[in-house]
Each structure stands twice: as C-alpha cells, then as structure tokens.
Amino acid sequence: MYKYDNYDQQMVDARVSEFRDQVARRIAGTLTEDQFKPLRLKNGLYLQLHAYMLRVAIPYGTLSGAQMRLLGDIADKYDRGYGHFTTRQNIQYNWIKLADTPDILADLAKVEMHAIQTSGNCIRNISSDQFAGAAADEIVDPRPYAELLRQWSSFHPEFDYLPRKFKIAVIASETDRAAMKLHDIGIRLRHDDAGAIVADFYVGGGMGRTPMIAPLIGDGIAIDHMVTYTEAALRVYNRHGRRDNKYKARIKILVHEIGADSYRSQVEAEFAHLQTLELEPPAAELARIQAMFVPPAFDTTAPDSVDRSDPDFAVWLDNNVHAHKQPGYALVTISLKPIGGIPGDASADQIRLMADLAQKHSFDELRVTHAQNIVLPHVKKADLYALWQMLEANGLGTPNLDLITDIIACPGLDYCSLANARSIPLAQKISQRFADQGRQQDLGELKLKISGCINACGHHHAGHIGVLGVDRKGVENYQLSLGGSEGADTSLGQITGPGFSEDGIVDAIEKATEVYLVKRENGERFVDTYRRVGMAPFKEAIYG
C-alpha cells in the first residue's frame, strides 16, 4: 500500500496545524459559524442533528492494521465506542466534540491518514474495487492509478471550489464492484487490441434527486494521458457547471443538458490543448507509486483446498469468501450487517480485532467496501476456519454478503440534518424479518438499499430493491423501487407506486420477494426476474 513521503506528511501536518488555529478561533468566537463552515467542511467536519460528525478519508478503501487500530482507538477516546463505515469507503464518527477535532486529525496524521476533501465542493475520496490487487479477473491493480489521481487532485487550486462535490472511481475488471457508472467520473482500465492498458471514461453519473447513469465519453484513452483527460473533463465542468442552483450543479446535469456528444467534443478540445502544456505527471512518479503496490510474499506451497465439514463454516465460505488470483489464498468479506444491527457500524473492539486479524492473516491489509463491509484481501485458505471462528465469536461472522440482509443504509434521521426519515430502524426490521438463513439463501443475490432522503446516500436508486424515506406532511413515508443495479449491468430502480409506513414497507418488500420466488426461472436473480416480467405482477401483489 502507499506510504507517505516527506511532502505528503508535511502537507497533512500543515493542514492539522492550520485547522487547530481555525477551531480555536471558532471556539473563541472570532469566527462565526458562517465563516467557519467552509473551513470545517474542507476537513471533513459536519454539523449534524445532535453533534459534529467527522468523516475520515480512506483512499480507495485500503488500510493497514495500524491505521485500522487507530480508528478503533478514536472511537473509544473521542466518540461513543463505535465508527460507521460509509459507501465512499470512508469512516464517520457521529459524536465528535469540536474542541477535540484537531487532536483527532493529529492522531490520524501519525498513521498517514487525514480528513482532507471528504466534504465540500471538491474532488472527494477516490474509490476503487475492494478486491483490487487480489481479484482473479482484473487486468492490473487499479489502486496506483487511483493514488496518482489522489495526489493530483489534493489541493488542486483550479478544482478547490467546484460547482458541486465530485466523485471518481477507478476499476480494472469487467466486473464492476465500485458502482463506477454512478460516479461523476468512472474510469475502467482495460487492454486494447494491441494489449496496451487504456482507460474508458464514463462521465456524468450519480444518484440524488436526479439519478443518471454515466455515458461513455472517453473511449480507450492512453493510460499515460489519464490525468490530463481527467483534468480536461473537470475543466469543462468547472467552466459550465451551474453555480446558481445547487440542485442542478452536478456534472450529470451538465452532460444531460448539453448532451453527451457536445460535452465529449468540448472535453476533446480541452484535452488537445492540455497535451500541449505537458501537464501529465512523469512516468517515474507512477512507477514510484506502483512499487508500493507489489503483491505480498505469498506462500506458493499453501494448500488450495478447504475442509468444509462444519456446515456453518461452509455457509460462510459460500457467501463471504471469493476466489483470489493466487492459489492457496482467498478474499474474505467481513459483514458489518448482523441481524438486527446497524449497517456499517463496528464497535471499537471489533475494529481493533479486524486490525489484529489483518496483521495475522492478511499481510497487514484491509479494505473498506462501498457496501459498508470490510475485506481481508489475502487470507490463506488454510487459515479460513480459524479466522471464521474468531469472527463468529465477536459478532462479525454473519454469512450474508449480497443477500437481502446485507443492507446498505445511510444514517438517516437518527443523525443527519438533511434526512426526512429514519433508515436505521427500518434496516433493522427488514433484517429481522428475513433473519432465517435458509430463507436468505433461497432468495439468493438480492441487494437492498435504503436512503433517508432524496440525496440518496444509501444508493437506493441502485438497489434490486430500493427504499427512499420522504416526509409526507410531517410523517415518515417510504417509497419502494425495484430493478436497480450498480454493477456492469447498471440500471436505475423504478418506483412501484404510493409510499408506505415503516411497518408497511417491510410487508411490501416481503410481498415483492414472494412474487420473485413464484416467477423466477433457471436460477434468476431477483433483478433478472424483475427485468423479464416487468413491474405489473409486483405492483399487483404489493398494492392488492
């Protein structure tokens, strides 16, 4: 994984010192809240319903054991004993005191972490495939390219005050595990016909009140022009993006309103101009970064078989363990979705335990997924049973990856000042309704996502089943949508009809699954059956 050089460390330390002074002035009253707000947002600090919330950056979701352990210590020392892992591959703390934030940032800096650009109208934390560097189907590890973009975008003066927040994802396989087409810019690395690595740029995706799937804008861009093409795409947006209406300020609105062809032609013109300025980082810098992402020292004699005689262990293997490119090893996803639990939450003790397990079993490396789970990317198959036993004993062994109880949910009205409805209690009720493991297995892959407001932080538009909480004359109301997907077959869900109460939406979801079980053919997933039969039978069952 990437290691800071002197420049990185000085940059982060200087920001901590700067923010310490800003916080002191805010507490002393020499800065008003209006003056302080843009300063705190640049450092990941939000003012929520009950307290400050701090969002910590985890670039492309990669963590060391020491970094993960510190996150657990921060939860104990400065919060209420837990952290919340997010759909941006970050972590949030929901009960932060303003006076403590400089000390938290100073602690983070000691392990090469920060909260810079995790909020505000800037380029946010760059995300990637949680299986990067280990997936059997990738053509190259995408994280060095994500890191190059992170370095380019950090404190970039031209893009420090964009019309709106900006999100980038980088993947390197046909399997999209990062919802790439639902980003402002999604980059897929692939081989061209000559075997060279090139980048496809999908620009103008996003969720929120106007969900859109990004169209292909740059097809087969030479990899040594990746940064320049990204800059061209952003320059066109920065020049023409709306600043008079925040609801129409995202790049997806610009691409939609002027059309993909017009936007593409402007990007190509800007790209041609930028190439004459020779702004692309030198090849030596990418090589320096890539040297930090070499594969670990795998044991090439490690056995490639696993004893499946324990039936509970076998269920966990089937659901939470994936193939690794190295024989004898596996990718392990740790579910942060226990039945009745809060999606994405982990206690300080659980966070430290995962750090210990990474150091013991996964070459000291962890990944945060956009689905709010944790991955140990390099586990010997011979160690899987012992690992599972430790996870199971500590509330982390739930075998539900991509099943109906593996719910993505935003914090909702329990914490967020923007929310209209609660997400957490609903997620808990749904997971309890479908708690039976056999029932979950029978339903198969079924991605359920919940947002507490139209901003769609819970990605409900991309759920096979999506739930949006809205305010109906002061009463929480939940809209149901079906047919969304975040992968290579990206699609947006369609609303079934009138909304429901909290208990009513749980019943409606159950009715939708019953229709699926009756209608499915040949091992179809829920979303496949929906696409084949359409909305009508689901709507009839749900509304009677």
PAFIPA-406254 format. One line per 8 residues: number of its first residue (from 0); their letters; for each residue x, y negated, z negated of C-alpha. Coordinates in steps of 0.001 Angstrom, whole numbers, padded with zeros to 6 digits. Example, Ala and Ser with C-alpha at 12.3 -4.5 7.8 and 13.67 -1.06 7.14 Angstrom:
// PAFIPA-406254
0) AS) 012300:004500:-007800; 013670:001060:-007140
//
This chain:
// PAFIPA-406254
0) MYKYDNYD) 000000:000000:000000; 001024:-003617:000461; 003427:-005150:-002076; 003743:-008879:-002668; 006876:-010666:-001572; 008068:-013866:-003278; 005847:-016025:-001110; 002732:-014032:-001985
8) QQMVDARV) 003478:-014188:-005694; 004291:-017898:-005684; 001116:-018633:-003744; -001081:-016767:-006225; 000722:-018142:-009296; 000386:-021699:-007980; -003362:-021206:-007493; -003707:-019941:-011079
16) SEFRDQVA) -001913:-022999:-012428; -003996:-025314:-010275; -007255:-023727:-011395; -006212:-023794:-015057; -005968:-027581:-014767; -009329:-027796:-012977; -011065:-025712:-015650; -009550:-027845:-018421
24) RRIAGTLT) -010853:-030975:-016730; -014306:-029447:-016304; -014478:-028454:-019975; -013270:-031920:-020985; -015991:-033484:-018852; -013714:-035379:-016490; -015003:-033201:-013635; -018744:-032982:-013042
32) EDQFKPLR) -020369:-029704:-012021; -020858:-031056:-008506; -017139:-031853:-008313; -016137:-028549:-009888; -018405:-026273:-007845; -016336:-026159:-004608; -013173:-025655:-006684; -014534:-022706:-008646
40) LKNGLYLQ) -016067:-021108:-005569; -012643:-021078:-003889; -011533:-018993:-006864; -014429:-016548:-006832; -016298:-018062:-009775; -020097:-018299:-009516; -022595:-019724:-011987; -025311:-017109:-012265
48) LHAYMLRV) -028546:-016934:-014267; -027002:-016229:-017657; -023246:-016746:-017343; -020384:-017212:-014944; -019633:-014331:-012586; -016092:-013732:-011322; -015535:-011832:-008071; -012064:-010311:-007701
56) AIPYGTLS) -010616:-009589:-004258; -009592:-006045:-003366; -008183:-006390:000173; -009535:-003628:002435; -010590:-001830:-000770; -007127:-000487:-001656; -005961:-000355:-005285; -003083:001110:-007275
64) GAQMRLLG) -003587:002822:-010595; -002073:-000142:-012443; -004432:-002550:-010713; -007443:-000356:-011434; -006412:-000009:-015076; -006190:-003781:-015458; -009709:-004105:-014059; -010877:-001875:-016904
72) DIADKYDR) -008947:-003923:-019454; -010501:-007155:-018130; -013952:-005600:-018512; -013221:-004910:-022177; -011378:-008117:-023016; -013402:-010709:-021131; -016748:-009120:-020200; -019149:-006651:-021812
80) GYGHFTTR) -017227:-003476:-021139; -018032:-002808:-017502; -017437:-004008:-013946; -019634:-003953:-010848; -018125:-002740:-007559; -019611:-004518:-004554; -020448:-003982:-000885; -017449:-006190:000028
88) QNIQYNWI) -015076:-003627:-001559; -014534:-006057:-004459; -015373:-006014:-008171; -017529:-008502:-010072; -017727:-009365:-013768; -021091:-010766:-014785; -020483:-012222:-018264; -017412:-014441:-017946
96) KLADTPDI) -016696:-017497:-020100; -015416:-020484:-018169; -012550:-021066:-020598; -011290:-017506:-020022; -011109:-017614:-016238; -007546:-018997:-015939; -006271:-016264:-018250; -008113:-013611:-016234
104) LADLAKVE) -006585:-014901:-012999; -003144:-014975:-014653; -003579:-011344:-015744; -004627:-010388:-012207; -001581:-012125:-010736; 000699:-009906:-012826; -000502:-006881:-010836; -000664:-008631:-007444
112) MHAIQTSG) -004380:-009440:-007482; -006460:-012611:-007263; -009944:-014002:-006627; -008999:-016381:-003815; -011547:-016783:-000998; -014023:-014313:-002453; -016628:-017062:-002127; -017121:-020372:-000363
120) NCIRNISS) -017363:-021177:003342; -014121:-019498:004289; -012828:-016148:005552; -013759:-013689:002811; -012093:-010466:001698; -011280:-008447:004827; -012782:-004975:004611; -011914:-001672:006243
128) DQFAGAAA) -012579:002055:006310; -012292:003528:002820; -010735:006651:004383; -008032:004633:006194; -004671:006364:006319; -006222:009713:005472; -009136:010297:007844; -008663:013075:010341
136) DEIVDPRP) -010425:011096:013087; -008522:007785:013009; -006047:006794:015721; -003951:004620:013395; -004141:003287:009835; -006151:000042:010216; -005032:-001453:006896; -001750:-003023:008137
144) YAELLRQW) -003795:-004899:010743; -006295:-005961:008072; -003375:-007106:005920; -001937:-009122:008788; -005311:-010846:009158; -005468:-011420:005402; -002123:-013184:005434; -003075:-015232:008476
152) SSFHPEFD) -006429:-016268:007013; -005356:-017069:003424; -005362:-020857:003033; -005639:-021312:006803; -006207:-025104:006927; -008387:-025027:010033; -010798:-022462:008586; -010914:-023578:004955
160) YLPRKFKI) -014304:-025299:005396; -016207:-023296:007969; -019918:-023900:008655; -020630:-020824:006513; -018931:-017833:004906; -017148:-015482:007285; -016622:-011721:007032; -014262:-009499:009025
168) AVIASETD) -013955:-005696:009113; -011274:-003568:010806; -011645:000138:011600; -009701:002625:013732; -012023:005543:014394; -015215:006173:016321; -016915:006922:013008; -017843:003563:011537
176) RAAMKLHD) -017607:003778:007754; -017426:-000008:007241; -020641:-001320:008885; -018354:-003027:011383; -021074:-004282:013757; -022860:-006049:010911; -019930:-008396:010278; -019188:-011846:011657
184) IGIRLRHD) -016265:-010171:013402; -015913:-006410:013599; -012693:-005040:015091; -012343:-001452:016259; -008855:-000274:017167; -008693:002405:019864; -006445:003786:022588; -006861:002519:026130
192) DAGAIVAD) -006482:004761:029167; -002684:004342:029042; -002529:005351:025379; -001794:001849:024060; -003563:000558:020953; -006114:-002120:021795; -008820:-003938:019840; -012514:-004234:020642
200) FYVGGGMG) -014055:-007359:019093; -017708:-007332:018067; -018730:-010870:017109; -021940:-012265:015657; -023297:-009530:013434; -024764:-009976:009989; -027711:-009410:007713; -029508:-012014:005605
208) RTPMIAPL) -032761:-013648:006713; -031836:-013226:010401; -030193:-009800:010817; -028274:-009194:014025; -026008:-006514:015470; -022782:-007938:016872; -022363:-007700:020659; -019062:-006682:022219
216) IGDGIAID) -017208:-009928:023004; -013589:-008881:023492; -013066:-005539:025237; -009640:-003918:024937; -007634:-006884:023630; -003921:-006044:023437; -003046:-005320:019822; -000202:-007847:019821
224) HMVTYTEA) -002811:-010560:020526; -005251:-009509:017800; -004618:-012515:015544; -004722:-015001:018422; -008035:-013604:019692; -009471:-013756:016168; -008367:-017378:015939; -009982:-018164:019303
232) ALRVYNRH) -013282:-016624:018155; -013204:-018663:014954; -012240:-021899:016688; -015274:-021743:018950; -017472:-021094:015919; -015858:-023840:013867; -016380:-026278:016722; -020033:-025494:017464
240) GRRDNKYK) -021444:-023816:014337; -024335:-025613:012641; -023449:-027645:009546; -026815:-029369:009216; -028762:-026249:008245; -027183:-023501:006122; -029814:-021016:007275; -028598:-021424:010850
248) ARIKILVH) -024898:-021840:010118; -023609:-018273:010538; -021778:-017300:013713; -024547:-014824:014567; -026888:-017781:015149; -024383:-019491:017430; -023794:-016343:019501; -027543:-015717:019720
256) EIGADSYR) -028484:-019271:020681; -025841:-019882:023366; -025776:-016231:024455; -023001:-013664:024243; -021770:-014441:027769; -021386:-018153:027112; -019721:-017545:023766; -017381:-014989:025355
264) SQVEAEFA) -016319:-017392:028109; -015536:-020098:025565; -013509:-017670:023468; -011588:-016517:026532; -010759:-020126:027430; -009623:-020841:023886; -007647:-017591:023831; -005839:-018526:027037
272) HLQTLELE) -004922:-021898:025523; -003702:-020384:022246; -001478:-017922:024091; 000497:-020860:025496; 001204:-022021:021924; 002750:-018666:020891; 000950:-018569:017540; 000851:-014783:017203
280) PPAAELAR) 002799:-013517:014170; 006139:-011952:015150; 006183:-008192:015731; 008687:-007913:012881; 006019:-009059:010404; 003597:-006324:011432; 006457:-003811:011246; 007298:-005057:007727
288) IQAMFVPP) 003699:-004550:006649; 003365:-001154:008327; 006416:000097:006424; 004387:-000270:003216; 001634:001990:004525; 003645:005075:005385; 001941:008336:004392; 002835:009634:000927
296) AFDTTAPD) 005172:012566:000412; 002640:015344:000963; 003390:018885:-000173; 003374:020725:003149; 003145:024059:001303; -000080:023118:-000531; -002756:025810:-000092; -005634:024866:002184
304) SVDRSDPD) -008327:026959:000514; -010597:026188:-002442; -012240:028602:-004882; -015974:027876:-004622; -017150:030439:-007179; -018518:027795:-009581; -021868:026846:-007960; -021997:023335:-009469
312) FAVWLDNN) -018484:022650:-008226; -019444:023954:-004792; -022334:021463:-004585; -019956:018607:-005439; -017454:019848:-002845; -020092:019898:-000141; -021345:016398:-000927; -018401:014346:-002162
320) VHAHKQPG) -015297:015841:-000527; -014202:015165:003064; -011562:016507:005420; -008076:014997:005236; -005628:014724:008122; -003044:016607:006021; -003689:020359:005486; -003940:021224:001809
328) YALVTISL) -005402:017822:000875; -008866:016288:000679; -010613:012928:000421; -012688:012659:-002755; -015506:010165:-003265; -016362:009415:-006884; -020029:008488:-007135; -020882:005433:-009219
336) KPIGGIPG) -024559:006351:-008876; -025501:008625:-011796; -029187:009439:-012056; -030833:006533:-013834; -027661:004466:-013729; -026896:001059:-012215; -025452:001435:-008697; -021831:000300:-008521
344) DASADQIR) -021318:-000148:-012264; -018479:001554:-014108; -017529:001226:-017751; -014075:000055:-018775; -013251:003594:-019930; -014426:005053:-016614; -012355:002518:-014671; -009244:003417:-016670
352) LMADLAQK) -009978:007118:-016252; -010152:006713:-012479; -006807:004899:-012630; -005320:007832:-014557; -006744:010356:-012106; -005330:008398:-009170; -001868:008431:-010701; -002089:012140:-011475
360) HSFDELRV) -003864:013434:-008368; -003823:010833:-005554; -000350:009309:-005214; -001432:006382:-007408; -004003:005100:-004928; -007748:004402:-004962; -010231:002834:-002568; -013442:000912:-003163
368) THAQNIVL) -016151:001697:-000602; -018696:-000726:000823; -021307:001696:-000535; -020170:000864:-004103; -018296:004086:-004813; -014612:004904:-005391; -012363:007132:-003270; -009270:009096:-004245
376) PHVKKADL) -007733:009412:-000780; -005023:012057:-001189; -006016:014912:-003517; -004528:018400:-003303; -007224:020963:-002731; -005621:022999:-005498; -006392:020137:-007914; -010020:019610:-006935
384) YALWQMLE) -011549:021829:-009619; -009616:020238:-012470; -010394:016792:-011081; -014099:017591:-010830; -014161:018822:-014428; -012704:015519:-015639; -015161:013521:-013567; -018109:015616:-014702
392) ANGLGTPN) -017139:015225:-018351; -017083:011440:-018009; -020272:010745:-016087; -018562:010463:-012701; -019307:013852:-011185; -022679:013138:-009555; -022753:015102:-006250; -024911:012683:-004252
400) LDLITDII) -022789:010959:-001607; -025105:009761:001222; -028115:011385:-000441; -031228:009448:-001472; -029882:008669:-004972; -026621:007220:-003606; -028353:003845:-003542; -026754:000551:-002552
408) ACPGLDYC) -028268:-002252:-004633; -027403:-005875:-005335; -027521:-007179:-008949; -030895:-008784:-008186; -032898:-010951:-010535; -031244:-009460:-013609; -028182:-011580:-012825; -028369:-013514:-009561
416) SLANARSI) -029733:-017061:-009441; -030715:-016578:-005781; -032739:-013404:-006253; -036539:-013175:-006097; -036904:-009689:-007553; -035081:-007123:-009624; -033078:-004452:-007828; -031522:-002531:-010700
424) PLAQKISQ) -034683:-001187:-012427; -036078:-000177:-009051; -032905:001712:-008125; -033068:003488:-011479; -036698:004506:-010962; -036041:005824:-007468; -033042:007886:-008561; -035073:009344:-011423
432) RFADQGRQ) -037975:010181:-009092; -035598:012099:-006804; -033294:013425:-009528; -033720:017092:-008630; -030559:018165:-006801; -032359:020723:-004666; -034817:018098:-003509; -031999:015723:-002604
440) QDLGELKL) -030186:018433:-000667; -033352:019282:001223; -033770:015646:002283; -030136:015541:003396; -028402:012356:004519; -030744:009521:003605; -029241:006099:002958; -031412:003907:000772
448) KISGCINA) -030521:000240:000204; -032140:-002439:-001965; -031823:-006232:-001830; -033332:-008585:-004394; -033725:-011425:-001902; -033519:-012284:001785; -029741:-012813:001579; -029511:-009010:001892
456) CGHHHAGH) -026512:-008396:-000369; -027887:-004868:-000787; -027795:-004302:003018; -031454:-003297:003131; -031670:-004016:006876; -029194:-001174:007469; -030871:001414:005265; -032521:004504:006654
464) IGVLGVDR) -034956:003322:004005; -034589:-000335:003041; -036260:-002312:000284; -036430:-006109:000088; -037654:-007832:-003047; -039636:-011015:-002458; -041654:-013451:-004572; -045405:-013351:-003949
472) KGVENYQL) -046952:-016206:-005940; -044713:-015584:-008917; -044981:-011781:-008764; -042212:-009449:-007641; -043182:-007720:-004418; -041202:-005157:-002438; -041202:-004769:001343; -040368:-001364:002806
480) SLGGSEGA) -038427:-000932:006046; -037448:002200:007938; -034924:003127:010622; -031844:001056:009801; -028307:002343:010157; -024847:000904:009533; -022656:003368:011444; -021713:003798:015086
488) DTSLGQIT) -025464:004047:015789; -026095:000666:014128; -029753:-000323:014013; -031970:-002658:012005; -034876:-001368:009981; -038477:-002281:010770; -040918:-003432:008075; -043732:-000932:007533
496) GPGFSEDG) -046365:-003477:006508; -047590:-005207:003329; -045376:-005027:000258; -045771:-003099:-002991; -045353:-003421:-006727; -042301:-001839:-008341; -044106:001444:-009007; -045922:001253:-005679
504) IVDAIEKA) -042706:001044:-003662; -041381:004190:-005346; -044568:006016:-004333; -044294:004642:-000797; -040713:005892:-000486; -041802:009327:-001641; -044588:009392:000972; -042083:008437:003678
512) TEVYLVKR) -039845:011354:002713; -042821:013723:002802; -043596:012655:006387; -039967:013284:007301; -039992:016795:005854; -043088:017655:007890; -041944:016053:011147; -038204:016814:011285
520) ENGERFVD) -036774:019182:013871; -033492:021043:014238; -031757:019630:011183; -032502:015998:011995; -031572:013283:009515; -034364:011046:008240; -033314:008258:010603; -033248:010647:013582
528) TYRRVGMA) -036786:011812:012912; -037974:008230:012497; -036436:007248:015824; -038073:010197:017567; -041614:009954:016152; -041789:006208:015523; -043394:004190:012765; -047012:005341:013160
536) PFKEAIYG) -047034:008589:011136; -045032:006984:008325; -047316:003968:008187; -050429:006125:008152; -049138:008165:005220; -047871:005155:003276; -050985:002983:003626; -053613:005700:003997
//
